[in-house]
Amino acid sequence: MALRSGVIVVTAALMVATVPASASALASSDGKGKPTVGKRTLGDPLFPQIGNGGYDVDHYRIYLNYDPTDNVFKSAKTTIRATADRKLKRFSLDFQDLDVSSVKVDGRPARFKQVDATPVLSSNPVVTQPMKLVVTPRPSSRPKAGRNFTVKVKYSGTPKAITDADESVEGWIRACYPLAEPQTCDGSFVVNEPIGAQSWFPSNNYPSDKATFRTLIRVPKGKTALGIGENIGNKKHRDGTVTWRWLEDAPTATYLTTATVGDFKYVVGSMREKSTGRSLPVYNAVDSSATAEQADAVQASLDQAPGQLNFLSRLYGPYPFDSTGAVADRAAGVGYALEVQGKPHYAGNYRTGDPAINVGTQLHELAHQWFGNRVTLQTWADIWFNEGWANWSTWYWSAKKSDGKDPAALFDDLYASTPAEDWEIAPAILGGDPSNLFEFFPTYQRGAMTLQGYREIVGDAKFFGLSRKLGKRYAYSNINTAQFIRQAKKASGLKGAKRALLDDYFEQWLYGETKPTILPENFA
């Protein structure tokens, strides 16, 4: 994710962030093999309200019959295919308060209730409290240990954006402009980091429970509806509506999905990935209300995307997905971009919604396809990993391709000029406060500085070697801070006192709440 615009965004031994268990591992048990209750949390250090125990999701099929004029799901159905860890007499899904009409488990009706998740996320009344859909199957259809089961949830109603602890918005955002009334609205701008997915479909809304996705969005003729993955053909209906159909067969975190709908100039092109020789579909959608000048500026950035993707592919290995593209929308009041899998989303100007793509931000979001999307953070306290790599990638690209300052010089400048109070939030802890998730210095700048310092310590060959090893070892899976440190130490080749010093380096840079004193020159 790019920095959210318009939002105010000490230990003696190496600290290791608490890592929640996998989804399937968290279920209460009486020790006698009797049916158990899946827990309603996966223990995230910043968002204990999200994630659900007792099962792992394999696949989502999401169907939305959406009226963009009234911003209403006339009907919707999400089918979840999952694997149970044990026999479950009750389990939960992350889902906000849309109107649920029925829930079926393996085809049989189940009892359900919608409740607030616990604990309270924020005392700020504008912040959205996460919710749960609690499902109690019939005894005969209780999920069994090691077995696949399906959950079908039918629902309808008006989806609402989620307001985060930092007062930014995410999830199902109605795409309107300008910020002040009167507004023009043409559909939805759907970006889900960190928890927005549950504003529009029920899920195990946690980054470590990745799944494949089929997204079907029925909209009036003339509207464009975008999901993740590849378009597998659209279906026209007699009433003039069209169902756009998308399939993503790579395991994907829920926060990287989308169902953006609106009036777009939608173009399907292709590009050649030089490292593999593959031809990739390119799905680009630019808001059709853009002026000629705005459209030309957006297109100028989009024209650079294939070159940027190939630049990153040379550094980090082949592009991890089967298509690419972008969405440049009018969505006033958002003010940020997000690395939606395969289709980064750009909201435009915060106040006016004027479509725009900054070419450096575009590089940032494309870098996330490797770091964030293919290799995904384990917990939300590990977000420095996603943003540190993406921010560093922008530094490096800017220095090589855009006359930007060398990353080593940026490291030195930031180290010298950053006020003492900015060092008080540790990147891998974030003060335990979800409102710090997108704080610019600890998450983006200090994360990138940590990587640049490591690069100076070990040299380019080992640094880029590490980037590729991480991509292979944790491909389509998750990584936490402790695992990153372990792999970085191994890749460094350092021994003895210098290896111990590298331990201290990561402790200070990722867990310390004061300005680090260990710098690359200490390893000379």
Secondary structure, 3 states (H helix, E strand, C coil): CCCCCCCCCCCCCCCCCCCCCCHHHCECCCCCCCCEEECCCCCCCCCCCCCCCCEEEEEEEEEEEEECCCCEEEEEEEEEEEEECCCEEEEEEECCCCEEEEEEECCEECEEEEEECCCCCCCCCCCCCCEEEEEECCHHHCCCCCCEEEEEEEEEECCCCEECCCCCEEEEEEEEECCCCCCEEEEEEEECCCCHHHHCCCECCCCCCCEEEEEEEEEECCCEEECCCEECCCEECCCCEEEEEEEEEEEECHHHCCCEEECEEEEEEEEEECCCCEEEEEEEEEECCCCHHHHHHHHHHHHHHHHHHHHHHHHHCCCCCCCEEEEECCCCCCCCEECCCCCCEECCCCCCCCCCCCHHHHHHHHHCCCECCCEEECCHHHHHHHHHHHHHHHHHHHHHHCCCCCHHHHHHHHHHHCCHHHHHCCCCCHHHCHHHCCCHHHHHHHHHHHHHHHHHHHCHHHHHHHHHHHHHHCCCEEECHHHHHHHHHHHHCCCHHHHHHHHHHHHHHHHCCCCCCCCHHHHC
